[in-house]
Amino acid sequence: MDNQAFFHKFVAFTTAVHQVTHEMTKDIKSDDITPLQYKMVEYVAVSQPVTLSQISDCLHMSMPNTSRELKKLCDKQLCEKFTDTADRRRQLIRLTQEGQRMMDQAFNHIAQQFLARLQDATDEEWQALEQAMDLLHTKIFYSPSDSVSP
């Protein structure tokens, strides 16, 4: 396969990932928070602790908008800021117990849908899927801050 065809296959794959992610998460968002706020809480849940600039960068938001939305999440007691012990000038963000409870429920819902899609998979397919995800993570979906090296 040539590089251009392989790249187009990658674009189709990442588009499908976004579509499936949307399908699996569209029914779990709380009435108390906006879809954007949900994305922020989800990002914090899987990456915590994080900085405001990491949230801003990952979700393609301006810093003022990120700060404003984070304040709303802190007011709703879903997230909290704390000072980095290694660098007292740096503020980090993590979930509160309530935020963690909300995300545990969300991830349980997503897990049920995920497992339903794979209910007919064989042991060999499960193993192949796990290897494929590991390979995608280490070769494509890594970032310099990940502990897994490319």
KEDO-587507 format. One record per residue: residue in one letter; chain; x, y, z of N, C-alpha, C in turn. Coordinates in Angstrom, 3 decimals. Atoms other than C-alpha are relative to their C-alpha. Example, Ala and Ser with C-alpha at 12.3 -4.5 7.8 and 13.67 -1.06 7.14 Angstrom:
<recs>
a;A;0.890;-1.190;0.000;12.300;-4.500;7.800;0.900;1.200;0.000
s;A;-0.820;-1.190;-0.060;13.670;-1.060;7.140;-0.770;1.090;0.730
</recs>
This chain:
<recs>
m;A;0.851;-1.175;0.000;0.000;0.000;0.000;0.897;1.238;0.000
d;A;-0.818;-1.213;0.026;1.374;3.417;-0.876;-0.365;0.916;1.168
n;A;0.174;-0.882;-1.161;1.726;6.150;1.729;-1.284;0.821;-0.073
q;A;1.204;-0.822;0.153;-1.107;8.278;0.310;-1.253;-0.822;0.290
a;A;1.159;0.865;-0.252;-3.596;5.384;0.342;-0.080;-0.360;1.481
f;A;-0.022;0.330;-1.424;-2.498;4.438;3.847;-0.473;1.185;0.836
f;A;0.433;-1.193;-0.714;-2.976;8.023;5.024;-1.517;0.181;-0.110
h;A;1.461;-0.126;0.171;-6.510;8.114;3.574;-0.743;-1.025;0.856
k;A;0.581;1.023;-0.872;-7.259;4.895;5.424;0.042;0.474;1.464
f;A;-0.123;-0.551;-1.347;-5.998;6.553;8.624;-1.047;1.088;0.247
v;A;0.999;-1.068;-0.145;-8.235;9.597;8.056;-1.392;-0.612;0.161
a;A;1.295;0.673;-0.122;-11.249;7.313;7.550;-0.142;-0.654;1.372
f;A;0.012;0.637;-1.319;-10.329;5.421;10.717;-0.248;1.019;1.099
t;A;0.164;-0.993;-1.062;-10.001;8.556;12.870;-1.385;0.643;-0.059
t;A;1.362;-0.518;0.126;-13.293;9.887;11.505;-0.991;-0.973;0.621
a;A;0.870;1.018;-0.590;-14.975;6.622;12.458;0.121;-0.016;1.515
v;A;-0.202;-0.058;-1.452;-13.442;6.864;15.941;-0.820;1.146;0.587
h;A;0.773;-1.146;-0.494;-14.993;10.321;16.377;-1.501;-0.277;-0.054
q;A;1.421;0.308;0.123;-18.379;9.099;15.120;-0.458;-0.986;1.078
v;A;0.356;1.000;-1.019;-18.427;6.073;17.432;0.066;0.624;1.392
t;A;-0.101;-0.686;-1.289;-17.248;8.205;20.356;-1.236;0.849;0.242
h;A;1.211;-0.818;-0.122;-20.135;10.593;19.704;-1.219;-0.874;0.301
e;A;1.129;0.901;-0.222;-22.631;7.727;19.495;-0.009;-0.563;1.418
m;A;-0.080;0.622;-1.323;-21.397;6.172;22.736;-0.160;0.997;1.138
t;A;0.059;-0.985;-1.080;-21.377;9.441;24.700;-1.203;0.933;-0.082
k;A;1.063;-1.000;0.155;-24.392;11.348;23.377;-1.112;-0.118;1.038
d;A;1.082;0.187;-0.967;-26.818;9.877;25.928;0.443;0.093;1.449
i;A;-0.465;0.021;-1.384;-24.651;10.205;29.031;0.284;1.373;0.575
k;A;-0.312;-1.333;-0.494;-24.140;13.926;29.292;-1.065;0.452;0.991
s;A;0.878;-0.479;-1.058;-25.622;15.430;32.413;-0.753;1.242;-0.449
d;A;0.756;-1.221;0.263;-28.332;18.067;32.230;0.635;1.206;0.668
d;A;-0.632;-1.074;-0.770;-26.204;20.078;34.654;1.191;0.630;-0.702
i;A;-1.168;-0.548;0.685;-23.306;20.596;32.252;-0.215;-0.034;-1.507
t;A;0.090;-0.082;1.455;-22.905;21.520;28.605;0.862;-1.102;-0.633
p;A;-0.873;0.977;0.672;-21.373;19.162;26.015;1.481;0.387;0.073
l;A;-1.391;-0.444;-0.109;-18.202;21.269;26.090;0.543;-0.270;1.399
q;A;-0.430;0.268;-1.368;-18.020;21.014;29.876;0.194;-1.497;0.219
y;A;-0.180;1.451;-0.108;-18.515;17.250;29.600;1.344;-0.409;-0.591
k;A;-1.292;0.328;0.625;-15.544;17.045;27.201;1.161;0.388;0.909
m;A;-1.055;-0.432;-0.914;-13.463;18.996;29.688;0.135;-0.973;1.169
v;A;-0.035;0.921;-1.138;-14.418;16.726;32.592;0.544;-1.349;-0.443
e;A;-0.493;1.274;0.522;-13.774;13.649;30.444;1.515;0.060;-0.197
y;A;-1.437;-0.140;0.200;-10.327;14.947;29.482;0.741;-0.018;1.337
v;A;-0.636;-0.016;-1.316;-9.459;15.689;33.108;-0.013;-1.408;0.591
a;A;0.130;1.342;-0.581;-10.716;12.220;34.118;1.076;-0.947;-0.506
v;A;-0.963;0.955;0.553;-8.345;10.386;31.784;1.437;0.508;0.032
s;A;-1.352;-0.571;0.064;-5.355;12.745;32.053;0.463;0.663;1.285
q;A;-0.302;-0.790;-1.202;-5.398;14.188;35.572;1.267;-0.423;0.717
p;A;0.334;-1.417;-0.025;-3.812;16.141;36.953;0.464;0.685;-1.287
v;A;-0.310;-0.734;1.229;-3.745;18.618;34.060;0.082;1.482;0.305
t;A;-0.039;-1.457;-0.108;-3.053;22.282;33.538;-1.095;0.593;-0.873
l;A;0.981;-0.710;0.807;-5.428;24.829;32.108;0.435;0.027;-1.462
s;A;-0.482;-0.060;1.392;-3.233;25.130;29.010;-0.103;-1.360;-0.692
q;A;0.178;1.322;0.614;-3.358;21.354;28.438;-1.449;-0.210;-0.436
i;A;1.416;0.101;0.373;-7.169;21.449;28.462;-0.261;0.861;-1.227
s;A;0.187;-0.942;1.098;-7.148;24.491;26.185;0.545;-0.552;-1.304
d;A;-0.653;0.532;1.192;-4.750;22.875;23.739;-0.726;-1.226;-0.538
c;A;0.620;1.245;0.434;-6.429;19.471;23.643;-1.381;0.220;-0.596
l;A;1.379;-0.209;0.449;-9.952;20.818;23.179;-0.141;1.177;-0.961
h;A;-0.010;-1.111;0.969;-8.951;23.658;20.822;-0.858;1.164;0.473
m;A;0.740;-1.102;-0.604;-10.319;26.329;23.147;0.970;1.131;0.316
s;A;-0.833;-1.115;-0.440;-9.030;29.792;23.914;0.211;-0.126;1.505
m;A;-0.274;0.037;-1.439;-7.455;30.190;27.342;-1.104;0.701;0.807
p;A;1.075;-0.632;-0.772;-10.118;32.705;28.478;-1.276;-0.863;0.065
n;A;1.187;0.856;0.008;-12.931;30.354;27.429;0.222;-1.228;0.881
t;A;-0.318;1.155;-0.846;-11.209;27.391;29.083;-0.088;0.381;1.469
s;A;0.025;-0.465;-1.384;-10.762;29.360;32.285;-1.435;0.235;0.473
r;A;1.399;-0.280;-0.345;-14.397;30.498;32.272;-0.781;-1.301;0.221
e;A;0.725;1.270;-0.124;-15.736;26.975;31.708;0.506;-0.809;1.187
l;A;-0.543;0.707;-1.158;-13.388;25.524;34.324;-0.556;0.581;1.303
k;A;0.583;-0.626;-1.187;-14.664;28.048;36.862;-1.413;-0.533;0.231
k;A;1.360;0.537;-0.128;-18.213;26.828;36.154;0.034;-1.439;0.529
l;A;-0.129;1.389;-0.469;-17.094;23.207;36.661;0.438;-0.049;1.460
c;A;-0.406;-0.074;-1.408;-15.393;24.160;39.932;-1.178;0.433;0.871
d;A;1.189;-0.442;-0.738;-18.551;25.991;41.042;-1.004;-1.135;0.174
k;A;0.898;1.167;-0.074;-20.513;22.795;40.306;0.629;-1.148;0.776
q;A;-0.756;0.954;-0.812;-17.927;20.929;42.399;0.299;-1.310;-0.742
l;A;-0.407;1.151;0.804;-16.917;18.595;39.557;1.518;-0.042;-0.173
c;A;-1.456;-0.113;0.130;-13.307;19.827;39.273;0.508;0.921;1.091
e;A;-0.629;-0.902;-0.958;-10.863;21.527;41.579;1.414;0.305;-0.448
k;A;-1.378;-0.407;0.252;-7.624;23.447;41.223;0.795;-0.215;1.274
f;A;-0.902;0.088;-1.135;-4.650;22.825;43.449;1.396;0.380;-0.460
t;A;-1.360;-0.452;0.306;-1.076;24.016;43.630;0.929;-1.193;-0.130
d;A;-1.013;1.022;0.229;1.673;21.818;42.219;1.060;0.120;1.092
t;A;-0.975;-0.046;-1.093;3.949;20.906;45.125;1.428;0.200;-0.514
a;A;-1.345;-0.155;0.560;6.996;20.813;42.825;0.250;1.415;-0.523
d;A;-0.112;-1.358;0.518;6.290;24.274;41.359;-1.205;0.783;0.499
r;A;1.120;-0.677;-0.669;4.126;26.452;43.590;-0.664;1.067;-0.876
r;A;0.614;-0.969;0.922;3.464;28.854;40.680;-1.020;-0.673;-0.912
r;A;0.810;0.758;0.967;1.682;26.111;38.737;-1.271;-0.543;0.660
q;A;1.287;0.511;-0.455;-2.005;25.292;39.185;-0.358;-1.246;-0.811
l;A;0.430;1.233;0.648;-3.205;21.771;38.420;-1.491;-0.195;0.236
i;A;1.431;0.250;-0.069;-6.740;20.516;37.881;-0.235;-1.499;0.088
r;A;0.393;1.396;-0.142;-8.299;17.252;38.979;-1.502;-0.041;0.264
l;A;1.408;0.177;-0.311;-11.753;15.834;39.486;-0.209;-0.006;1.505
t;A;0.423;0.157;-1.380;-13.532;16.142;42.787;-0.618;-1.390;0.130
q;A;0.681;1.286;-0.177;-15.233;13.096;44.291;-1.281;-0.033;-0.829
e;A;1.240;-0.060;0.793;-18.479;14.231;42.635;0.303;-0.123;-1.490
g;A;-0.406;0.110;1.397;-16.714;14.660;39.290;0.417;-1.421;-0.347
q;A;-0.419;1.388;0.226;-15.156;11.213;39.614;-1.208;-0.928;-0.038
r;A;1.218;0.810;-0.014;-18.554;9.702;40.467;-0.749;0.142;-1.331
m;A;0.677;-0.244;1.269;-20.090;11.333;37.382;0.705;-0.730;-1.141
m;A;-0.739;0.639;1.082;-17.309;10.039;35.137;0.003;-1.519;0.135
d;A;0.118;1.448;-0.172;-17.437;6.540;36.657;-1.309;-0.493;-0.605
q;A;1.289;0.372;0.587;-21.114;6.398;35.693;0.061;0.081;-1.525
a;A;-0.115;-0.176;1.449;-20.348;7.722;32.210;0.822;-1.125;-0.615
f;A;-0.859;1.049;0.543;-17.524;5.237;31.658;-0.657;-1.376;0.106
n;A;0.748;1.262;-0.090;-19.724;2.366;32.878;-0.992;-0.120;-1.150
h;A;0.938;-0.011;1.124;-22.325;3.349;30.276;0.722;-0.274;-1.323
i;A;-0.790;0.189;1.217;-19.675;3.554;27.549;0.512;-1.438;-0.079
a;A;-0.504;1.377;-0.026;-18.228;0.183;28.620;-1.079;-0.989;-0.422
q;A;1.100;0.884;0.399;-21.633;-1.470;28.237;-0.204;0.025;-1.511
q;A;0.156;-0.112;1.459;-21.953;-0.145;24.684;1.188;-0.618;-0.733
f;A;-1.213;0.564;0.593;-18.365;-1.110;23.889;-0.073;-1.522;-0.002
l;A;0.086;1.463;-0.111;-18.872;-4.666;25.144;-1.123;-0.565;-0.855
a;A;1.096;0.452;0.862;-22.175;-4.954;23.264;0.469;-0.094;-1.456
r;A;-0.527;0.042;1.375;-20.339;-4.155;20.008;0.914;-1.202;-0.211
l;A;-0.964;1.096;0.107;-17.849;-6.931;20.768;-0.538;-1.330;0.514
q;A;0.568;1.208;-0.615;-20.250;-9.554;22.097;0.256;-1.269;-0.799
d;A;-0.226;1.182;0.830;-19.590;-11.907;19.172;1.480;-0.223;-0.333
a;A;-1.427;0.126;0.306;-15.804;-11.449;19.106;0.577;-1.267;0.634
t;A;-0.680;1.203;-0.502;-13.673;-14.545;19.506;1.169;0.423;0.888
d;A;-1.182;-0.289;-0.819;-10.752;-14.781;21.929;1.141;0.515;-0.860
e;A;-1.064;-0.439;0.907;-8.393;-14.417;18.978;-0.236;1.442;-0.459
e;A;0.310;-1.375;0.414;-10.201;-11.248;17.844;0.253;0.984;1.144
w;A;-0.281;-0.854;-1.159;-10.030;-9.798;21.371;1.506;0.256;0.112
q;A;-1.454;-0.128;-0.095;-6.296;-10.469;21.422;0.530;0.893;-1.128
a;A;-0.436;-0.817;1.133;-5.831;-8.941;17.952;-0.387;1.468;0.201
l;A;0.436;-1.371;-0.270;-7.845;-5.862;18.956;0.883;0.661;1.059
e;A;-0.862;-0.558;-1.036;-5.767;-5.387;22.088;1.382;0.338;-0.564
q;A;-1.300;-0.265;0.616;-2.542;-5.672;20.092;-0.078;1.204;-0.940
a;A;0.174;-1.128;0.928;-3.887;-3.246;17.471;-0.091;1.320;0.769
m;A;0.105;-1.230;-0.799;-4.830;-0.687;20.143;1.341;0.383;0.601
d;A;-1.333;-0.277;-0.545;-1.416;-1.008;21.775;0.909;0.590;-1.078
l;A;-0.832;-0.484;1.094;0.294;-0.509;18.416;-0.420;1.408;-0.430
l;A;0.473;-1.338;0.355;-1.909;2.477;17.503;0.427;1.022;1.053
h;A;-0.372;-0.929;-1.065;-1.215;4.045;20.875;1.488;0.334;-0.042
t;A;-1.438;-0.264;-0.048;2.553;3.661;20.695;0.544;0.636;-1.278
k;A;-0.527;-0.519;1.266;2.970;4.590;17.019;-0.712;1.249;-0.509
i;A;0.762;-1.109;0.566;0.228;7.142;16.293;-0.583;0.920;1.063
f;A;0.762;-0.807;-0.953;-1.756;8.316;19.320;0.762;0.339;1.275
y;A;-0.797;-0.360;-1.158;1.096;8.997;21.719;0.221;1.504;0.008
s;A;-0.459;-1.373;-0.078;2.173;12.393;22.942;1.300;-0.010;0.805
p;A;-1.266;-0.011;-0.752;5.532;13.427;24.383;-0.169;-0.140;1.502
s;A;0.214;0.105;-1.436;3.961;13.537;27.843;-0.419;-1.411;0.436
d;A;0.362;1.369;-0.347;2.895;9.876;27.673;1.196;-0.740;0.564
s;A;-1.079;0.822;-0.550;4.893;7.385;29.671;0.429;-1.088;-0.979
v;A;-0.332;0.988;1.014;4.782;4.995;26.698;0.796;0.707;-1.086
s;A;-0.824;-0.642;1.034;7.565;5.849;24.298;-0.373;-0.528;-1.370
p;A;0.352;0.400;1.371;6.929;5.782;20.553;0.981;-0.988;-0.602
</recs>
